[in-house]
Every structure is written in C-alpha cells, then in structure tokens.
C-alpha cells in the first residue's frame, strides 16, 4: 500500500513556507520523513515493551519495519480526544 499526498498552497502559505525553506517541496518531504521515522521508533519501542511483557511471546523480530507493520495500533482518527488540527480560515 502506498499513498500520494498533494498539497496546494495559496500565495500567503507559499510565501511563509519560503521564509523558512529554500525548497518548500524538499522541506515538506523531509518533515514527513523525519516525523514518520520518529513515530516508527515510538511504535517499535511500544511493541517491544508489550511483547517483552507477554509470556506467550517467545521471539521478537529484529526487523523494525516488520514489528511496526504487525503492530495492532489505534489510528489517530479513532482517538476523539485529539484536538482538531485543521488550520482556521
């Protein structure tokens, strides 16, 4: 499974992003990759802790991606306590 995300910026948003980024597209891609890496580590660490505490688990995979892909996680859209992150208009 893969996902394509397209972002359209208005003139104000583009100007603001160019203030902090020489190449807005690279900045967005790097931001996403860094955030995904951070969350992947968080999920992995949580799963290793859960598996270590489970007496029925005899082996923990050494492959981080395999552990994360197999993890039974709750997606953000299923957590009503999270604030709405939609920017105001």
PDB file of N, CA, C and O in Angstrom, chain B, residues numbered from 101:
ATOM      1  N   UNK B 101       0.841  -1.171   0.000  1.00  0.00           N
ATOM      2  CA  UNK B 101       0.000   0.000   0.000  1.00  0.00           C
ATOM      3  C   UNK B 101       0.893   1.244   0.000  1.00  0.00           C
ATOM      4  O   UNK B 101       1.901   1.304   0.705  1.00  0.00           O
ATOM      5  N   UNK B 102       0.514   2.197  -0.777  1.00  0.00           N
ATOM      6  CA  UNK B 102       1.219   3.474  -0.766  1.00  0.00           C
ATOM      7  C   UNK B 102       0.197   4.595  -0.854  1.00  0.00           C
ATOM      8  O   UNK B 102      -0.970   4.369  -1.175  1.00  0.00           O
ATOM      9  N   UNK B 103       0.644   5.783  -0.569  1.00  0.00           N
ATOM     10  CA  UNK B 103      -0.254   6.930  -0.534  1.00  0.00           C
ATOM     11  C   UNK B 103       0.416   8.100  -1.232  1.00  0.00           C
ATOM     12  O   UNK B 103       1.606   8.352  -1.043  1.00  0.00           O
ATOM     13  N   UNK B 104      -0.349   8.802  -2.028  1.00  0.00           N
ATOM     14  CA  UNK B 104       0.121  10.031  -2.643  1.00  0.00           C
ATOM     15  C   UNK B 104      -0.625  11.179  -1.999  1.00  0.00           C
ATOM     16  O   UNK B 104      -1.853  11.173  -1.924  1.00  0.00           O
ATOM     17  N   UNK B 105       0.128  12.167  -1.534  1.00  0.00           N
ATOM     18  CA  UNK B 105      -0.476  13.344  -0.914  1.00  0.00           C
ATOM     19  C   UNK B 105      -0.070  14.555  -1.737  1.00  0.00           C
ATOM     20  O   UNK B 105       1.113  14.774  -1.998  1.00  0.00           O
ATOM     21  N   UNK B 106      -1.046  15.327  -2.138  1.00  0.00           N
ATOM     22  CA  UNK B 106      -0.790  16.541  -2.890  1.00  0.00           C
ATOM     23  C   UNK B 106      -1.217  17.724  -2.030  1.00  0.00           C
ATOM     24  O   UNK B 106      -2.311  17.734  -1.465  1.00  0.00           O
ATOM     25  N   UNK B 107      -0.351  18.705  -1.940  1.00  0.00           N
ATOM     26  CA  UNK B 107      -0.646  19.886  -1.135  1.00  0.00           C
ATOM     27  C   UNK B 107      -0.658  21.101  -2.058  1.00  0.00           C
ATOM     28  O   UNK B 107       0.276  21.321  -2.829  1.00  0.00           O
ATOM     29  N   UNK B 108      -1.711  21.872  -1.967  1.00  0.00           N
ATOM     30  CA  UNK B 108      -1.780  23.107  -2.735  1.00  0.00           C
ATOM     31  C   UNK B 108      -1.715  24.275  -1.761  1.00  0.00           C
ATOM     32  O   UNK B 108      -2.524  24.374  -0.838  1.00  0.00           O
ATOM     33  N   UNK B 109      -0.749  25.154  -1.976  1.00  0.00           N
ATOM     34  CA  UNK B 109      -0.571  26.312  -1.111  1.00  0.00           C
ATOM     35  C   UNK B 109      -1.064  27.561  -1.820  1.00  0.00           C
ATOM     36  O   UNK B 109      -0.834  27.739  -3.016  1.00  0.00           O
ATOM     37  N   UNK B 110      -1.738  28.418  -1.083  1.00  0.00           N
ATOM     38  CA  UNK B 110      -2.082  29.704  -1.672  1.00  0.00           C
ATOM     39  C   UNK B 110      -0.844  30.609  -1.594  1.00  0.00           C
ATOM     40  O   UNK B 110       0.183  30.205  -1.048  1.00  0.00           O
ATOM     41  N   UNK B 111      -0.938  31.808  -2.128  1.00  0.00           N
ATOM     42  CA  UNK B 111       0.233  32.695  -2.188  1.00  0.00           C
ATOM     43  C   UNK B 111       0.800  33.001  -0.807  1.00  0.00           C
ATOM     44  O   UNK B 111       2.018  33.017  -0.628  1.00  0.00           O
ATOM     45  N   UNK B 112      -0.069  33.243   0.167  1.00  0.00           N
ATOM     46  CA  UNK B 112       0.384  33.549   1.524  1.00  0.00           C
ATOM     47  C   UNK B 112       1.118  32.366   2.138  1.00  0.00           C
ATOM     48  O   UNK B 112       2.193  32.529   2.713  1.00  0.00           O
ATOM     49  N   UNK B 113       0.537  31.170   2.016  1.00  0.00           N
ATOM     50  CA  UNK B 113       1.162  29.968   2.574  1.00  0.00           C
ATOM     51  C   UNK B 113       2.510  29.696   1.918  1.00  0.00           C
ATOM     52  O   UNK B 113       3.473  29.337   2.595  1.00  0.00           O
ATOM     53  N   UNK B 114       2.579  29.866   0.608  1.00  0.00           N
ATOM     54  CA  UNK B 114       3.851  29.647  -0.086  1.00  0.00           C
ATOM     55  C   UNK B 114       4.902  30.649   0.377  1.00  0.00           C
ATOM     56  O   UNK B 114       6.052  30.283   0.615  1.00  0.00           O
ATOM     57  N   UNK B 115       4.506  31.911   0.503  1.00  0.00           N
ATOM     58  CA  UNK B 115       5.447  32.936   0.952  1.00  0.00           C
ATOM     59  C   UNK B 115       5.986  32.603   2.340  1.00  0.00           C
ATOM     60  O   UNK B 115       7.187  32.702   2.589  1.00  0.00           O
ATOM     61  N   UNK B 116       5.095  32.212   3.234  1.00  0.00           N
ATOM     62  CA  UNK B 116       5.507  31.879   4.601  1.00  0.00           C
ATOM     63  C   UNK B 116       6.432  30.667   4.610  1.00  0.00           C
ATOM     64  O   UNK B 116       7.417  30.647   5.348  1.00  0.00           O
ATOM     65  N   UNK B 117       6.127  29.663   3.803  1.00  0.00           N
ATOM     66  CA  UNK B 117       6.974  28.474   3.767  1.00  0.00           C
ATOM     67  C   UNK B 117       8.335  28.791   3.163  1.00  0.00           C
ATOM     68  O   UNK B 117       9.351  28.264   3.618  1.00  0.00           O
ATOM     69  N   UNK B 118       8.367  29.643   2.146  1.00  0.00           N
ATOM     70  CA  UNK B 118       9.650  30.017   1.533  1.00  0.00           C
ATOM     71  C   UNK B 118      10.518  30.840   2.493  1.00  0.00           C
ATOM     72  O   UNK B 118      11.731  30.932   2.307  1.00  0.00           O
ATOM     73  N   UNK B 119       9.904  31.431   3.509  1.00  0.00           N
ATOM     74  CA  UNK B 119      10.660  32.172   4.523  1.00  0.00           C
ATOM     75  C   UNK B 119      11.570  31.238   5.325  1.00  0.00           C
ATOM     76  O   UNK B 119      12.651  31.635   5.758  1.00  0.00           O
ATOM     77  N   UNK B 120      11.126  30.005   5.518  1.00  0.00           N
ATOM     78  CA  UNK B 120      11.903  29.038   6.312  1.00  0.00           C
ATOM     79  C   UNK B 120      12.552  27.951   5.470  1.00  0.00           C
ATOM     80  O   UNK B 120      13.379  27.193   5.977  1.00  0.00           O
ATOM     81  N   UNK B 121      12.189  27.860   4.184  1.00  0.00           N
ATOM     82  CA  UNK B 121      12.692  26.759   3.360  1.00  0.00           C
ATOM     83  C   UNK B 121      13.078  27.251   1.972  1.00  0.00           C
ATOM     84  O   UNK B 121      12.274  27.877   1.281  1.00  0.00           O
ATOM     85  N   UNK B 122      14.311  26.965   1.567  1.00  0.00           N
ATOM     86  CA  UNK B 122      14.752  27.324   0.226  1.00  0.00           C
ATOM     87  C   UNK B 122      13.959  26.553  -0.822  1.00  0.00           C
ATOM     88  O   UNK B 122      13.643  27.082  -1.888  1.00  0.00           O
ATOM     89  N   UNK B 123      13.642  25.302  -0.511  1.00  0.00           N
ATOM     90  CA  UNK B 123      12.850  24.467  -1.414  1.00  0.00           C
ATOM     91  C   UNK B 123      11.686  23.885  -0.609  1.00  0.00           C
ATOM     92  O   UNK B 123      11.863  22.895   0.101  1.00  0.00           O
ATOM     93  N   UNK B 124      10.501  24.489  -0.713  1.00  0.00           N
ATOM     94  CA  UNK B 124       9.358  24.031   0.087  1.00  0.00           C
ATOM     95  C   UNK B 124       9.020  22.558  -0.105  1.00  0.00           C
ATOM     96  O   UNK B 124       8.650  21.883   0.855  1.00  0.00           O
ATOM     97  N   UNK B 125       9.139  22.049  -1.325  1.00  0.00           N
ATOM     98  CA  UNK B 125       8.808  20.647  -1.553  1.00  0.00           C
ATOM     99  C   UNK B 125       9.779  19.734  -0.804  1.00  0.00           C
ATOM    100  O   UNK B 125       9.354  18.771  -0.167  1.00  0.00           O
ATOM    101  N   UNK B 126      11.074  20.027  -0.874  1.00  0.00           N
ATOM    102  CA  UNK B 126      12.056  19.239  -0.113  1.00  0.00           C
ATOM    103  C   UNK B 126      11.804  19.343   1.385  1.00  0.00           C
ATOM    104  O   UNK B 126      11.913  18.351   2.105  1.00  0.00           O
ATOM    105  N   UNK B 127      11.468  20.541   1.854  1.00  0.00           N
ATOM    106  CA  UNK B 127      11.213  20.746   3.277  1.00  0.00           C
ATOM    107  C   UNK B 127      10.050  19.877   3.734  1.00  0.00           C
ATOM    108  O   UNK B 127      10.136  19.216   4.769  1.00  0.00           O
ATOM    109  N   UNK B 128       8.959  19.877   2.965  1.00  0.00           N
ATOM    110  CA  UNK B 128       7.786  19.074   3.327  1.00  0.00           C
ATOM    111  C   UNK B 128       8.137  17.592   3.324  1.00  0.00           C
ATOM    112  O   UNK B 128       7.777  16.871   4.255  1.00  0.00           O
ATOM    113  N   UNK B 129       8.832  17.130   2.295  1.00  0.00           N
ATOM    114  CA  UNK B 129       9.218  15.715   2.241  1.00  0.00           C
ATOM    115  C   UNK B 129      10.122  15.337   3.416  1.00  0.00           C
ATOM    116  O   UNK B 129       9.931  14.292   4.037  1.00  0.00           O
ATOM    117  N   UNK B 130      11.099  16.180   3.719  1.00  0.00           N
ATOM    118  CA  UNK B 130      11.989  15.906   4.849  1.00  0.00           C
ATOM    119  C   UNK B 130      11.244  15.916   6.173  1.00  0.00           C
ATOM    120  O   UNK B 130      11.519  15.093   7.046  1.00  0.00           O
ATOM    121  N   UNK B 131      10.299  16.844   6.332  1.00  0.00           N
ATOM    122  CA  UNK B 131       9.499  16.906   7.557  1.00  0.00           C
ATOM    123  C   UNK B 131       8.708  15.618   7.728  1.00  0.00           C
ATOM    124  O   UNK B 131       8.691  15.028   8.808  1.00  0.00           O
ATOM    125  N   UNK B 132       8.059  15.188   6.661  1.00  0.00           N
ATOM    126  CA  UNK B 132       7.251  13.965   6.728  1.00  0.00           C
ATOM    127  C   UNK B 132       8.129  12.757   7.050  1.00  0.00           C
ATOM    128  O   UNK B 132       7.781  11.939   7.902  1.00  0.00           O
ATOM    129  N   UNK B 133       9.265  12.648   6.366  1.00  0.00           N
ATOM    130  CA  UNK B 133      10.155  11.508   6.611  1.00  0.00           C
ATOM    131  C   UNK B 133      10.677  11.508   8.048  1.00  0.00           C
ATOM    132  O   UNK B 133      10.767  10.451   8.672  1.00  0.00           O
ATOM    133  N   UNK B 134      11.017  12.669   8.569  1.00  0.00           N
ATOM    134  CA  UNK B 134      11.515  12.745   9.949  1.00  0.00           C
ATOM    135  C   UNK B 134      10.415  12.372  10.936  1.00  0.00           C
ATOM    136  O   UNK B 134      10.666  11.665  11.912  1.00  0.00           O
ATOM    137  N   UNK B 135       9.206  12.843  10.686  1.00  0.00           N
ATOM    138  CA  UNK B 135       8.090  12.538  11.600  1.00  0.00           C
ATOM    139  C   UNK B 135       7.744  11.054  11.548  1.00  0.00           C
ATOM    140  O   UNK B 135       7.489  10.436  12.582  1.00  0.00           O
ATOM    141  N   UNK B 136       7.737  10.488  10.353  1.00  0.00           N
ATOM    142  CA  UNK B 136       7.455   9.062  10.204  1.00  0.00           C
ATOM    143  C   UNK B 136       8.526   8.239  10.926  1.00  0.00           C
ATOM    144  O   UNK B 136       8.195   7.275  11.615  1.00  0.00           O
ATOM    145  N   UNK B 137       9.793   8.602  10.779  1.00  0.00           N
ATOM    146  CA  UNK B 137      10.873   7.894  11.463  1.00  0.00           C
ATOM    147  C   UNK B 137      10.658   7.930  12.978  1.00  0.00           C
ATOM    148  O   UNK B 137      10.814   6.914  13.656  1.00  0.00           O
ATOM    149  N   UNK B 138      10.300   9.097  13.501  1.00  0.00           N
ATOM    150  CA  UNK B 138      10.079   9.253  14.936  1.00  0.00           C
ATOM    151  C   UNK B 138       8.915   8.385  15.423  1.00  0.00           C
ATOM    152  O   UNK B 138       9.018   7.717  16.452  1.00  0.00           O
ATOM    153  N   UNK B 139       7.830   8.403  14.688  1.00  0.00           N
ATOM    154  CA  UNK B 139       6.653   7.611  15.075  1.00  0.00           C
ATOM    155  C   UNK B 139       6.944   6.119  14.941  1.00  0.00           C
ATOM    156  O   UNK B 139       6.498   5.319  15.763  1.00  0.00           O
ATOM    157  N   UNK B 140       7.697   5.747  13.898  1.00  0.00           N
ATOM    158  CA  UNK B 140       8.063   4.337  13.723  1.00  0.00           C
ATOM    159  C   UNK B 140       8.842   3.841  14.938  1.00  0.00           C
ATOM    160  O   UNK B 140       8.594   2.738  15.423  1.00  0.00           O
ATOM    161  N   UNK B 141       9.771   4.637  15.429  1.00  0.00           N
ATOM    162  CA  UNK B 141      10.540   4.260  16.612  1.00  0.00           C
ATOM    163  C   UNK B 141       9.639   4.164  17.842  1.00  0.00           C
ATOM    164  O   UNK B 141       9.803   3.266  18.668  1.00  0.00           O
ATOM    165  N   UNK B 142       8.696   5.084  17.959  1.00  0.00           N
ATOM    166  CA  UNK B 142       7.759   5.066  19.089  1.00  0.00           C
ATOM    167  C   UNK B 142       6.909   3.794  19.071  1.00  0.00           C
ATOM    168  O   UNK B 142       6.742   3.140  20.101  1.00  0.00           O
ATOM    169  N   UNK B 143       6.374   3.446  17.901  1.00  0.00           N
ATOM    170  CA  UNK B 143       5.560   2.230  17.778  1.00  0.00           C
ATOM    171  C   UNK B 143       6.418   1.000  18.061  1.00  0.00           C
ATOM    172  O   UNK B 143       5.992   0.102  18.788  1.00  0.00           O
ATOM    173  N   UNK B 144       7.617   0.953  17.497  1.00  0.00           N
ATOM    174  CA  UNK B 144       8.516  -0.192  17.709  1.00  0.00           C
ATOM    175  C   UNK B 144       8.826  -0.375  19.195  1.00  0.00           C
ATOM    176  O   UNK B 144       8.718  -1.481  19.726  1.00  0.00           O
ATOM    177  N   UNK B 145       9.206   0.704  19.854  1.00  0.00           N
ATOM    178  CA  UNK B 145       9.547   0.615  21.278  1.00  0.00           C
ATOM    179  C   UNK B 145       8.355   0.151  22.106  1.00  0.00           C
ATOM    180  O   UNK B 145       8.506  -0.646  23.032  1.00  0.00           O
ATOM    181  N   UNK B 146       7.180   0.650  21.771  1.00  0.00           N
ATOM    182  CA  UNK B 146       5.964   0.244  22.478  1.00  0.00           C
ATOM    183  C   UNK B 146       5.676  -1.240  22.261  1.00  0.00           C
ATOM    184  O   UNK B 146       5.305  -1.952  23.194  1.00  0.00           O
ATOM    185  N   UNK B 147       5.848  -1.695  21.026  1.00  0.00           N
ATOM    186  CA  UNK B 147       5.607  -3.104  20.718  1.00  0.00           C
ATOM    187  C   UNK B 147       6.619  -4.016  21.391  1.00  0.00           C
ATOM    188  O   UNK B 147       6.250  -5.073  21.904  1.00  0.00           O
ATOM    189  N   UNK B 148       7.875  -3.630  21.398  1.00  0.00           N
ATOM    190  CA  UNK B 148       8.901  -4.451  22.063  1.00  0.00           C
ATOM    191  C   UNK B 148       8.590  -4.541  23.557  1.00  0.00           C
ATOM    192  O   UNK B 148       8.715  -5.609  24.156  1.00  0.00           O
ATOM    193  N   UNK B 149       8.190  -3.435  24.151  1.00  0.00           N
ATOM    194  CA  UNK B 149       7.820  -3.444  25.567  1.00  0.00           C
ATOM    195  C   UNK B 149       6.625  -4.369  25.805  1.00  0.00           C
ATOM    196  O   UNK B 149       6.614  -5.139  26.765  1.00  0.00           O
ATOM    197  N   UNK B 150       5.613  -4.289  24.922  1.00  0.00           N
ATOM    198  CA  UNK B 150       4.426  -5.131  25.061  1.00  0.00           C
ATOM    199  C   UNK B 150       4.796  -6.599  24.897  1.00  0.00           C
ATOM    200  O   UNK B 150       4.360  -7.441  25.681  1.00  0.00           O
ATOM    201  N   UNK B 151       5.605  -6.911  23.873  1.00  0.00           N
ATOM    202  CA  UNK B 151       5.977  -8.303  23.623  1.00  0.00           C
ATOM    203  C   UNK B 151       6.864  -8.856  24.734  1.00  0.00           C
ATOM    204  O   UNK B 151       6.753 -10.030  25.088  1.00  0.00           O
ATOM    205  N   UNK B 152       7.730  -8.032  25.278  1.00  0.00           N
ATOM    206  CA  UNK B 152       8.605  -8.469  26.365  1.00  0.00           C
ATOM    207  C   UNK B 152       7.783  -8.823  27.604  1.00  0.00           C
ATOM    208  O   UNK B 152       8.130  -9.742  28.345  1.00  0.00           O
ATOM    209  N   UNK B 153       6.701  -8.093  27.821  1.00  0.00           N
ATOM    210  CA  UNK B 153       5.850  -8.344  28.989  1.00  0.00           C
ATOM    211  C   UNK B 153       4.879  -9.503  28.778  1.00  0.00           C
ATOM    212  O   UNK B 153       4.288  -9.990  29.743  1.00  0.00           O
ATOM    213  N   UNK B 154       4.703  -9.956  27.534  1.00  0.00           N
ATOM    214  CA  UNK B 154       3.753 -11.023  27.222  1.00  0.00           C
ATOM    215  C   UNK B 154       4.460 -12.374  27.318  1.00  0.00           C
ATOM    216  O   UNK B 154       5.362 -12.653  26.528  1.00  0.00           O
ATOM    217  N   UNK B 155       4.061 -13.223  28.284  1.00  0.00           N
ATOM    218  CA  UNK B 155       4.734 -14.515  28.451  1.00  0.00           C
ATOM    219  C   UNK B 155       4.511 -15.468  27.272  1.00  0.00           C
ATOM    220  O   UNK B 155       5.240 -16.448  27.124  1.00  0.00           O
ATOM    221  N   UNK B 156       3.517 -15.189  26.440  1.00  0.00           N
ATOM    222  CA  UNK B 156       3.248 -16.047  25.278  1.00  0.00           C
ATOM    223  C   UNK B 156       4.147 -15.720  24.084  1.00  0.00           C
ATOM    224  O   UNK B 156       4.230 -16.505  23.140  1.00  0.00           O
ATOM    225  N   UNK B 157       4.815 -14.577  24.120  1.00  0.00           N
ATOM    226  CA  UNK B 157       5.711 -14.190  23.024  1.00  0.00           C
ATOM    227  C   UNK B 157       7.092 -14.769  23.300  1.00  0.00           C
ATOM    228  O   UNK B 157       7.726 -14.458  24.308  1.00  0.00           O
ATOM    229  N   UNK B 158       7.543 -15.620  22.382  1.00  0.00           N
ATOM    230  CA  UNK B 158       8.842 -16.269  22.555  1.00  0.00           C
ATOM    231  C   UNK B 158       9.943 -15.599  21.742  1.00  0.00           C
ATOM    232  O   UNK B 158      11.118 -15.691  22.097  1.00  0.00           O
ATOM    233  N   UNK B 159       9.574 -14.928  20.657  1.00  0.00           N
ATOM    234  CA  UNK B 159      10.557 -14.294  19.787  1.00  0.00           C
ATOM    235  C   UNK B 159      10.082 -12.895  19.411  1.00  0.00           C
ATOM    236  O   UNK B 159       8.896 -12.674  19.164  1.00  0.00           O
ATOM    237  N   UNK B 160      11.006 -11.973  19.372  1.00  0.00           N
ATOM    238  CA  UNK B 160      10.723 -10.622  18.912  1.00  0.00           C
ATOM    239  C   UNK B 160      11.528 -10.407  17.636  1.00  0.00           C
ATOM    240  O   UNK B 160      12.753 -10.535  17.657  1.00  0.00           O
ATOM    241  N   UNK B 161      10.868 -10.085  16.529  1.00  0.00           N
ATOM    242  CA  UNK B 161      11.605  -9.874  15.281  1.00  0.00           C
ATOM    243  C   UNK B 161      12.651  -8.779  15.421  1.00  0.00           C
ATOM    244  O   UNK B 161      12.438  -7.790  16.123  1.00  0.00           O
ATOM    245  N   UNK B 162      13.778  -8.961  14.750  1.00  0.00           N
ATOM    246  CA  UNK B 162      14.847  -7.962  14.774  1.00  0.00           C
ATOM    247  C   UNK B 162      14.577  -6.840  13.772  1.00  0.00           C
ATOM    248  O   UNK B 162      15.195  -5.778  13.848  1.00  0.00           O
ATOM    249  N   UNK B 163      13.665  -7.072  12.843  1.00  0.00           N
ATOM    250  CA  UNK B 163      13.363  -6.103  11.800  1.00  0.00           C
ATOM    251  C   UNK B 163      12.338  -5.080  12.309  1.00  0.00           C
ATOM    252  O   UNK B 163      11.186  -5.425  12.572  1.00  0.00           O
ATOM    253  N   UNK B 164      12.765  -3.832  12.442  1.00  0.00           N
ATOM    254  CA  UNK B 164      11.896  -2.772  12.969  1.00  0.00           C
ATOM    255  C   UNK B 164      10.643  -2.635  12.116  1.00  0.00           C
ATOM    256  O   UNK B 164       9.538  -2.556  12.654  1.00  0.00           O
ATOM    257  N   UNK B 165      10.797  -2.606  10.797  1.00  0.00           N
ATOM    258  CA  UNK B 165       9.640  -2.435   9.912  1.00  0.00           C
ATOM    259  C   UNK B 165       8.634  -3.569  10.088  1.00  0.00           C
ATOM    260  O   UNK B 165       7.427  -3.329  10.084  1.00  0.00           O
ATOM    261  N   UNK B 166       9.119  -4.800  10.241  1.00  0.00           N
ATOM    262  CA  UNK B 166       8.225  -5.940  10.421  1.00  0.00           C
ATOM    263  C   UNK B 166       7.433  -5.812  11.718  1.00  0.00           C
ATOM    264  O   UNK B 166       6.241  -6.116  11.752  1.00  0.00           O
ATOM    265  N   UNK B 167       8.090  -5.367  12.778  1.00  0.00           N
ATOM    266  CA  UNK B 167       7.407  -5.187  14.064  1.00  0.00           C
ATOM    267  C   UNK B 167       6.341  -4.104  13.938  1.00  0.00           C
ATOM    268  O   UNK B 167       5.218  -4.278  14.412  1.00  0.00           O
ATOM    269  N   UNK B 168       6.684  -2.998  13.307  1.00  0.00           N
ATOM    270  CA  UNK B 168       5.733  -1.889  13.174  1.00  0.00           C
ATOM    271  C   UNK B 168       4.561  -2.284  12.283  1.00  0.00           C
ATOM    272  O   UNK B 168       3.412  -1.984  12.607  1.00  0.00           O
ATOM    273  N   UNK B 169       4.839  -2.955  11.162  1.00  0.00           N
ATOM    274  CA  UNK B 169       3.753  -3.374  10.270  1.00  0.00           C
ATOM    275  C   UNK B 169       2.796  -4.352  10.949  1.00  0.00           C
ATOM    276  O   UNK B 169       1.598  -4.344  10.666  1.00  0.00           O
ATOM    277  N   UNK B 170       3.312  -5.184  11.833  1.00  0.00           N
ATOM    278  CA  UNK B 170       2.474  -6.172  12.518  1.00  0.00           C
ATOM    279  C   UNK B 170       1.776  -5.603  13.756  1.00  0.00           C
ATOM    280  O   UNK B 170       0.889  -6.248  14.314  1.00  0.00           O
ATOM    281  N   UNK B 171       2.164  -4.418  14.183  1.00  0.00           N
ATOM    282  CA  UNK B 171       1.611  -3.839  15.407  1.00  0.00           C
ATOM    283  C   UNK B 171       0.118  -3.540  15.259  1.00  0.00           C
ATOM    284  O   UNK B 171      -0.340  -3.045  14.229  1.00  0.00           O
ATOM    285  N   UNK B 172      -0.609  -3.851  16.303  1.00  0.00           N
ATOM    286  CA  UNK B 172      -2.036  -3.536  16.354  1.00  0.00           C
ATOM    287  C   UNK B 172      -2.164  -2.167  17.013  1.00  0.00           C
ATOM    288  O   UNK B 172      -2.173  -2.058  18.239  1.00  0.00           O
ATOM    289  N   UNK B 173      -2.263  -1.131  16.199  1.00  0.00           N
ATOM    290  CA  UNK B 173      -2.286   0.226  16.729  1.00  0.00           C
ATOM    291  C   UNK B 173      -3.651   0.870  16.512  1.00  0.00           C
ATOM    292  O   UNK B 173      -4.438   0.432  15.673  1.00  0.00           O
ATOM    293  N   UNK B 174      -3.907   1.897  17.272  1.00  0.00           N
ATOM    294  CA  UNK B 174      -5.118   2.700  17.104  1.00  0.00           C
ATOM    295  C   UNK B 174      -4.737   3.926  16.297  1.00  0.00           C
ATOM    296  O   UNK B 174      -3.820   4.659  16.668  1.00  0.00           O
ATOM    297  N   UNK B 175      -5.438   4.152  15.196  1.00  0.00           N
ATOM    298  CA  UNK B 175      -5.140   5.305  14.348  1.00  0.00           C
ATOM    299  C   UNK B 175      -5.660   6.592  14.965  1.00  0.00           C
ATOM    300  O   UNK B 175      -6.633   6.580  15.718  1.00  0.00           O
ATOM    301  N   UNK B 176      -5.020   7.683  14.649  1.00  0.00           N
ATOM    302  CA  UNK B 176      -5.359   8.987  15.227  1.00  0.00           C
ATOM    303  C   UNK B 176      -6.819   9.359  15.004  1.00  0.00           C
ATOM    304  O   UNK B 176      -7.443   9.956  15.881  1.00  0.00           O
ATOM    305  N   UNK B 177      -7.370   9.017  13.847  1.00  0.00           N
ATOM    306  CA  UNK B 177      -8.751   9.392  13.586  1.00  0.00           C
ATOM    307  C   UNK B 177      -9.740   8.604  14.438  1.00  0.00           C
ATOM    308  O   UNK B 177     -10.933   8.910  14.436  1.00  0.00           O
ATOM    309  N   UNK B 178      -9.267   7.597  15.162  1.00  0.00           N
ATOM    310  CA  UNK B 178     -10.118   6.823  16.061  1.00  0.00           C
ATOM    311  C   UNK B 178      -9.965   7.279  17.508  1.00  0.00           C
ATOM    312  O   UNK B 178     -10.544   6.680  18.414  1.00  0.00           O
ATOM    313  N   UNK B 179      -9.191   8.329  17.726  1.00  0.00           N
ATOM    314  CA  UNK B 179      -8.947   8.846  19.068  1.00  0.00           C
ATOM    315  C   UNK B 179      -9.614  10.210  19.204  1.00  0.00           C
ATOM    316  O   UNK B 179      -8.998  11.223  18.871  1.00  0.00           O
ATOM    317  N   UNK B 180     -10.845  10.265  19.679  1.00  0.00           N
ATOM    318  CA  UNK B 180     -11.580  11.531  19.724  1.00  0.00           C
ATOM    319  C   UNK B 180     -10.984  12.588  20.650  1.00  0.00           C
ATOM    320  O   UNK B 180     -11.341  13.762  20.548  1.00  0.00           O
ATOM    321  N   UNK B 181     -10.087  12.196  21.548  1.00  0.00           N
ATOM    322  CA  UNK B 181      -9.521  13.169  22.477  1.00  0.00           C
ATOM    323  C   UNK B 181      -8.466  14.065  21.832  1.00  0.00           C
ATOM    324  O   UNK B 181      -8.059  15.067  22.420  1.00  0.00           O
ATOM    325  N   UNK B 182      -8.024  13.708  20.628  1.00  0.00           N
ATOM    326  CA  UNK B 182      -7.021  14.529  19.942  1.00  0.00           C
ATOM    327  C   UNK B 182      -7.677  15.798  19.405  1.00  0.00           C
ATOM    328  O   UNK B 182      -8.798  15.747  18.899  1.00  0.00           O
ATOM    329  N   UNK B 183      -6.990  16.934  19.512  1.00  0.00           N
ATOM    330  CA  UNK B 183      -7.569  18.182  19.011  1.00  0.00           C
ATOM    331  C   UNK B 183      -7.626  18.224  17.497  1.00  0.00           C
ATOM    332  O   UNK B 183      -6.838  17.570  16.815  1.00  0.00           O
ATOM    333  N   UNK B 184      -8.556  18.989  16.985  1.00  0.00           N
ATOM    334  CA  UNK B 184      -8.666  19.199  15.543  1.00  0.00           C
ATOM    335  C   UNK B 184      -7.497  20.061  15.106  1.00  0.00           C
ATOM    336  O   UNK B 184      -7.305  21.158  15.631  1.00  0.00           O
ATOM    337  N   UNK B 185      -6.713  19.579  14.149  1.00  0.00           N
ATOM    338  CA  UNK B 185      -5.532  20.295  13.697  1.00  0.00           C
ATOM    339  C   UNK B 185      -5.782  21.070  12.397  1.00  0.00           C
ATOM    340  O   UNK B 185      -4.835  21.523  11.754  1.00  0.00           O
ATOM    341  N   UNK B 186      -7.055  21.225  12.010  1.00  0.00           N
ATOM    342  CA  UNK B 186      -7.383  21.965  10.799  1.00  0.00           C
ATOM    343  C   UNK B 186      -7.112  23.439  11.030  1.00  0.00           C
ATOM    344  O   UNK B 186      -7.635  24.024  11.979  1.00  0.00           O
ATOM    345  N   UNK B 187      -6.283  24.059  10.156  1.00  0.00           N
ATOM    346  CA  UNK B 187      -5.989  25.476  10.355  1.00  0.00           C
ATOM    347  C   UNK B 187      -7.239  26.335  10.151  1.00  0.00           C
ATOM    348  O   UNK B 187      -8.085  26.019   9.314  1.00  0.00           O
ATOM    349  N   UNK B 188      -7.348  27.406  10.908  1.00  0.00           N
ATOM    350  CA  UNK B 188      -8.506  28.291  10.748  1.00  0.00           C
ATOM    351  C   UNK B 188      -8.450  28.978   9.394  1.00  0.00           C
ATOM    352  O   UNK B 188      -7.380  29.176   8.818  1.00  0.00           O
ATOM    353  N   UNK B 189      -9.604  29.330   8.911  1.00  0.00           N
ATOM    354  CA  UNK B 189      -9.654  30.022   7.615  1.00  0.00           C
ATOM    355  C   UNK B 189      -9.754  31.506   7.805  1.00  0.00           C
ATOM    356  O   UNK B 189      -9.806  32.251   6.826  1.00  0.00           O
TER     357      UNK B 189
END
